[in-house]
Amino acid sequence: MNDTSGRAAKPLIRALGGVASETPPVWLMRQAGRYLPEYRKIRAEAGTFLDLCYDPEKAAEVTLQPVRRYAMDAAILFSDILVVPDAMGQNVAFREGEGPVLEPVRDAAGVGRLNPDGVAERLTPVYATVERVAAALPDTVALIGFAGAPWTVATYMVEGGSSKDFREVKGLAYRDDGRDDGAFAVLIDKLVAATTAHLLAQIEAGAEVVQLFDTWAGVLPEAEFERWCIAPAKAIVSELRAHAPGVPVIGFPRGAAFNTERYIAETGIDAVGLDTAVPLEVGRRLQAHCAVQGNLDPILLVEGGKPMETAARTILSALSGGPFIFNLGHGVLPQTPPEHVARLLQVIRGE
Ligand code: CP3
């Protein structure tokens, strides 16, 4: 047989190809992280968070930790969505207890200083991590690469970090007032180019699937959602189709609610990540268009016990009849007891 037979044998790839399974593949967003003692150990040895992201040996090790501990069906590259602005020349730091801190980009001059061209060159340690992980994974486990979607990455770049109201980034976007040469439009164009290059380089290094995280897709009105979430994702997906045909793309337009169906139809993604608030009946309907992934509340994974098990079984019975990947509705929280994750995997696998 040819070399796609090995790929097709991976449960995650099969689900992304539209195949239903009684026992769906499972992985968890932020499956590598502070809830694992073995992560905290490597993290403490590494220096800063970005030092860890740019250390291929250590980053590969933390990527593999949850796969080993729980026999996940996929590994997701250990990195961060903010390595892209870092590689474009913006100052990015992660402060303990504070999260990301960036020197904000708020006008045309700031946008003009960003360089998307050298991104794949500056991020070679990330692709070295992908290569190491690809070489170490068992035959049945898929390797997922990822990037932040342009809108979500732009929120951090313009706000200078996390935000509650998105006042600055929305202001910059609204001031473009439909012009294609406005500062925000140029920023998004640069991010489309940088993100495409970054994803293609991960694929080249061995990523078999990619996920686009649009964590803040849910804060925009309809027209801006179309312009700043759908259009950039569509452009990225079409470049990936042209240069890496056959590599499935998972979109995660978190909070997109009533805009989700349109996002799927217009971007052409292979699977959509459902956040915690998406009703399972809606998820089931979406399976007519693409595979779905989700959507257990991460807080239930912190709680564990019967509430977690009941909710997981409800999700399984609603979505296992179609193409489905079990996941959370958002990332694993640092307070999560590791044994709850082990129990969740048993429930999913009927053990
Ligand atoms: O899923 C995985 O296991 C792969 C690794 C991964 C990380 N970040 C590691 C990380 C992935 C896929 C991300 C994506 C990411 N990063 C997103 C999109 C997904 C989401 O969660 O909404 C966003 C918005 C970011 C930006 C970011 N990175 C923030 C806001 C923070 C601070 C908050 C926090 O959780 O600490 C980070 C830091 C970060 N990224 C950590 C990890 C493991 C914690 C840093 C540490 O270990 O000290």
Boltz pocket constraint, residues with backbone or C-beta under 6 A from the ligand:
constraints:
  - pocket:
      binder: B
      contacts: [[A, 28], [A, 29], [A, 30], [A, 31], [A, 32], [A, 33], [A, 34], [A, 43], [A, 49], [A, 76], [A, 77], [A, 78], [A, 79], [A, 80], [A, 81], [A, 82], [A, 94], [A, 98], [A, 99], [A, 100], [A, 146], [A, 148], [A, 162], [A, 213], [A, 215], [A, 331]]
      max_distance: 6.0
